Amino acid sequence: MDDVFRALADPTRRDLLDRLYRQDGQTLRALAADYPMTRIGVMKHLQVLEEARLVVTKRRGREKLHFLNPIPIRLVHDRWVSKYAEPWVAALSDIKQELERTMEKVFEIYIRTTPERLWEAITDSEIRTKFQFGNRVESTWTPGSAYLVTNTQASGPLIEGENVEVDPPRRLVQTARALWGEDVVNEGTTRVTWEIEPVGNSCRLTVTHDQLRDGANSQLFGGWPMILSGLKTWIETGEELTTPGSLMYASQNKDGR
């Protein structure tokens, strides 16, 4: 994690992250527009952020767009902060996420595993409960098939959708319609793309959540850092990671709701 702390130590790089937080998916030209330095200087700062995986890039035609990747910061939180602080610390972060508005969110994480094992974790209903707040996912995992996400502590289905593209163990494209509350039901259908790329003895997992309306409810995408951190922890250690999401359902179970 040294590269993360080194990247965050510079105020210019922290400001770049703040700019991407306010408006994700910006080009180098847009990010460098009003900086008192050359575009090359801004590019060098972005390269440091990319090396720390705090920023990820995607090509859109001839443009290279930069996206904030909160996963490394979440991993720092899970390693140190969550061991000593009360759950409300992470809840405060959720309040901040609720202010964010974007059309597309990109999340990236490296996991020491094989593509086959990672694909199994994503599609196996029992394993899914270990890292996604106890949720189960049921599907035949064929192109065009339906899937349904449920939880024994919920009064009804949480997410429904279609597996648009199924290419194990490399790529899974799904539509997603959130059902857990009226506020998210009204958001309609979005799209989630899982991409697995082997890198030596690990895999790079990129999750892109797009087709979100401008100003979409952040509940739709705010849980991804917790889900992917939990996935990494489960695969690499066999242990479940405590997150605000898992605590929510644990509390419901304890109270008998």
C-alpha positions as CSV (number, residue, x, y, z in Angstrom):
1,M,0.0,0.0,0.0
2,D,3.0,2.3,-0.1
3,D,2.1,3.5,-3.5
4,V,-1.3,4.6,-2.3
5,F,0.1,6.6,0.6
6,R,2.7,8.1,-1.7
7,A,0.1,9.1,-4.2
8,L,-2.2,10.7,-1.6
9,A,0.7,12.7,0.0
10,D,0.7,15.3,-2.8
11,P,-2.0,18.0,-2.6
12,T,-2.3,18.2,-6.4
13,R,-3.0,14.5,-6.7
14,R,-5.6,14.8,-3.9
15,D,-7.2,17.7,-5.8
16,L,-7.4,15.6,-8.9
17,L,-9.2,12.8,-7.0
18,D,-11.6,15.4,-5.7
19,R,-12.3,16.6,-9.2
20,L,-13.0,13.1,-10.4
21,Y,-15.2,12.6,-7.3
22,R,-17.3,15.6,-8.4
23,Q,-17.3,14.6,-12.0
24,D,-16.1,11.1,-13.0
25,G,-14.9,10.1,-16.5
26,Q,-12.9,13.2,-17.5
27,T,-10.2,13.6,-20.1
28,L,-6.7,14.9,-19.5
29,R,-7.6,18.2,-21.3
30,A,-10.6,18.7,-19.0
31,L,-8.7,17.9,-15.8
32,A,-5.8,20.2,-16.8
33,A,-8.0,23.1,-18.0
34,D,-7.5,25.5,-15.1
35,Y,-4.4,24.1,-13.4
36,P,-1.4,26.5,-12.9
37,M,0.9,23.9,-14.5
38,T,1.4,22.3,-17.9
39,R,-0.7,19.5,-19.2
40,I,2.4,17.3,-19.1
41,G,2.7,18.1,-15.3
42,V,-0.9,17.1,-14.7
43,M,-0.4,13.9,-16.8
44,K,2.6,12.9,-14.6
45,H,0.4,13.3,-11.5
46,L,-2.3,11.1,-13.1
47,Q,0.3,8.5,-13.9
48,V,1.2,8.3,-10.2
49,L,-2.5,7.9,-9.3
50,E,-2.9,5.2,-12.0
51,E,0.1,3.3,-10.6
52,A,-1.5,3.3,-7.2
53,R,-4.8,2.1,-8.9
54,L,-6.6,5.2,-7.4
55,V,-7.4,6.2,-11.0
56,V,-8.4,3.8,-13.8
57,T,-8.8,4.8,-17.5
58,K,-11.0,3.6,-20.3
59,R,-11.0,4.4,-24.0
60,R,-14.1,6.0,-25.6
61,G,-13.2,6.3,-29.2
62,R,-10.2,8.7,-29.5
63,E,-10.6,9.9,-25.9
64,K,-9.0,8.5,-22.8
65,L,-11.3,9.0,-19.8
66,H,-10.1,8.9,-16.2
67,F,-12.3,7.4,-13.4
68,L,-11.9,7.5,-9.6
69,N,-11.3,4.0,-8.2
70,P,-12.2,4.0,-4.5
71,I,-11.1,0.3,-3.9
72,P,-7.6,1.0,-2.7
73,I,-8.8,3.5,-0.1
74,R,-11.5,1.1,1.0
75,L,-8.8,-1.6,1.5
76,V,-6.8,0.9,3.7
77,H,-10.0,1.4,5.7
78,D,-10.7,-2.3,6.1
79,R,-7.1,-3.0,7.2
80,W,-6.8,-0.4,9.9
81,V,-9.8,1.9,10.5
82,S,-12.5,-0.7,10.7
83,K,-10.6,-2.6,13.4
84,Y,-10.8,0.3,15.8
85,A,-13.7,2.5,14.9
86,E,-17.4,2.0,15.3
87,P,-19.5,1.1,12.1
88,W,-20.7,4.7,11.9
89,V,-17.3,5.7,10.5
90,A,-18.0,3.8,7.3
91,A,-21.6,5.0,7.4
92,L,-20.4,8.6,7.2
93,S,-18.6,7.7,4.0
94,D,-21.9,6.4,2.7
95,I,-23.4,9.8,3.3
96,K,-20.7,11.4,1.2
97,Q,-21.3,8.9,-1.6
98,E,-25.0,9.9,-1.6
99,L,-23.9,13.3,-2.9
100,E,-22.1,11.9,-5.9
101,R,-23.8,11.9,-9.3
102,T,-22.5,10.1,-12.3
103,M,-23.5,8.3,-15.4
104,E,-20.8,5.6,-15.1
105,K,-18.7,4.1,-12.3
106,V,-15.6,2.0,-12.8
107,F,-14.1,-0.2,-10.0
108,E,-10.9,-2.1,-10.3
109,I,-9.2,-4.6,-7.9
110,Y,-6.4,-7.2,-8.0
111,I,-7.1,-10.6,-6.5
112,R,-4.5,-13.4,-6.0
113,T,-6.5,-16.2,-7.7
114,T,-7.1,-17.8,-11.1
115,P,-9.8,-16.6,-13.6
116,E,-11.7,-19.8,-13.1
117,R,-11.9,-19.5,-9.3
118,L,-12.9,-15.8,-9.6
119,W,-15.6,-16.6,-12.1
120,E,-16.9,-19.3,-9.8
121,A,-17.0,-16.9,-6.8
122,I,-19.0,-14.4,-8.9
123,T,-21.6,-16.9,-10.2
124,D,-21.8,-19.4,-7.3
125,S,-24.8,-18.6,-5.1
126,E,-23.3,-20.0,-1.9
127,I,-20.0,-18.2,-2.3
128,R,-21.8,-15.0,-3.2
129,T,-23.3,-14.9,0.3
130,K,-19.8,-14.7,1.8
131,F,-18.9,-11.4,0.2
132,Q,-22.2,-9.6,-0.8
133,F,-24.0,-9.0,2.4
134,G,-25.4,-12.6,2.6
135,N,-27.1,-12.2,-0.8
136,R,-27.7,-15.1,-3.0
137,V,-27.8,-15.1,-6.8
138,E,-29.8,-17.6,-8.9
139,S,-29.3,-18.2,-12.6
140,T,-28.4,-20.8,-15.3
141,W,-25.7,-18.4,-16.5
142,T,-26.4,-18.7,-20.2
143,P,-26.7,-15.8,-22.6
144,G,-30.1,-14.3,-22.4
145,S,-31.0,-16.0,-19.1
146,A,-32.5,-14.3,-16.1
147,Y,-30.9,-13.9,-12.7
148,L,-32.3,-13.0,-9.3
149,V,-30.6,-11.7,-6.2
150,T,-32.3,-12.5,-2.9
151,N,-31.5,-12.4,0.9
152,T,-33.2,-14.5,3.6
153,Q,-33.6,-11.3,5.7
154,A,-35.3,-9.3,2.9
155,S,-39.0,-9.3,2.3
156,G,-38.6,-9.8,-1.4
157,P,-36.1,-10.0,-4.3
158,L,-33.4,-7.3,-4.2
159,I,-32.2,-7.3,-7.9
160,E,-33.4,-8.8,-11.1
161,G,-31.9,-8.8,-14.5
162,E,-30.7,-10.6,-17.6
163,N,-27.3,-12.1,-18.5
164,V,-26.7,-10.3,-21.8
165,E,-23.2,-11.7,-22.4
166,V,-21.7,-14.7,-20.7
167,D,-18.1,-15.6,-21.6
168,P,-16.5,-17.6,-18.7
169,P,-14.0,-17.0,-17.2
170,R,-13.5,-13.6,-18.8
171,R,-16.5,-11.4,-19.1
172,L,-20.1,-11.1,-17.8
173,V,-22.5,-8.4,-18.9
174,Q,-25.8,-8.0,-17.0
175,T,-28.7,-5.7,-16.9
176,A,-29.7,-4.8,-13.3
177,R,-33.0,-3.5,-11.9
178,A,-32.9,-2.8,-8.2
179,L,-36.0,-3.8,-6.2
180,W,-35.2,-3.2,-2.6
181,G,-37.0,0.1,-2.3
182,E,-39.3,2.4,-4.1
183,D,-36.6,5.0,-4.5
184,V,-34.4,2.6,-6.4
185,V,-37.1,0.9,-8.3
186,N,-37.9,4.2,-10.0
187,E,-34.3,4.4,-11.3
188,G,-35.1,1.7,-13.9
189,T,-32.6,-0.7,-15.5
190,T,-28.8,-0.2,-15.5
191,R,-25.9,-2.4,-16.7
192,V,-23.1,-4.1,-14.9
193,T,-20.0,-5.5,-16.7
194,W,-17.5,-7.8,-15.0
195,E,-14.2,-8.2,-16.7
196,I,-11.5,-10.6,-15.6
197,E,-7.9,-10.4,-16.8
198,P,-5.1,-12.7,-15.6
199,V,-2.0,-10.9,-14.4
200,G,0.8,-13.3,-13.4
201,N,-0.4,-15.1,-10.2
202,S,-3.4,-12.8,-9.8
203,C,-6.4,-11.4,-11.7
204,R,-7.5,-7.8,-12.4
205,L,-11.2,-7.6,-11.9
206,T,-12.9,-4.5,-13.4
207,V,-16.5,-3.8,-12.7
208,T,-18.2,-1.1,-14.8
209,H,-21.7,0.0,-13.7
210,D,-23.2,2.2,-16.4
211,Q,-26.4,3.3,-18.1
212,L,-27.2,5.2,-14.9
213,R,-29.3,8.3,-15.4
214,D,-27.8,11.6,-14.6
215,G,-28.2,12.1,-10.8
216,A,-29.0,8.4,-10.2
217,N,-29.6,7.3,-6.6
218,S,-26.1,6.4,-5.3
219,Q,-27.5,3.3,-3.5
220,L,-27.3,1.6,-6.9
221,F,-23.5,1.8,-7.1
222,G,-22.3,2.8,-3.6
223,G,-21.9,-0.8,-2.3
224,W,-19.4,-1.9,-4.9
225,P,-16.2,-1.0,-2.9
226,M,-17.6,-3.2,0.0
227,I,-18.6,-6.0,-2.3
228,L,-15.2,-6.2,-4.1
229,S,-13.2,-5.8,-0.9
230,G,-15.2,-8.7,0.5
231,L,-14.6,-10.7,-2.6
232,K,-10.9,-10.2,-2.4
233,T,-10.8,-11.1,1.3
234,W,-12.9,-14.2,0.9
235,I,-10.8,-15.6,-2.0
236,E,-7.4,-14.8,-0.5
237,T,-8.1,-15.7,3.1
238,G,-11.3,-17.7,3.3
239,E,-12.7,-15.2,5.8
240,E,-15.7,-13.0,5.6
241,L,-15.2,-9.2,5.7
242,T,-17.4,-7.1,8.0
243,T,-18.8,-4.1,6.2
244,P,-21.8,-1.8,6.8
245,G,-23.8,-3.8,4.3
246,S,-23.2,-7.1,6.1
247,L,-23.8,-5.4,9.5
248,M,-27.2,-4.2,8.2
249,Y,-28.5,-7.7,7.5
250,A,-26.9,-9.1,10.7
251,S,-28.7,-6.5,12.7
252,Q,-32.0,-7.4,11.0
253,N,-31.4,-11.0,11.8
254,K,-30.6,-10.3,15.4
255,D,-33.7,-8.1,15.8
256,G,-35.9,-10.7,14.2
257,R,-37.0,-8.5,11.3
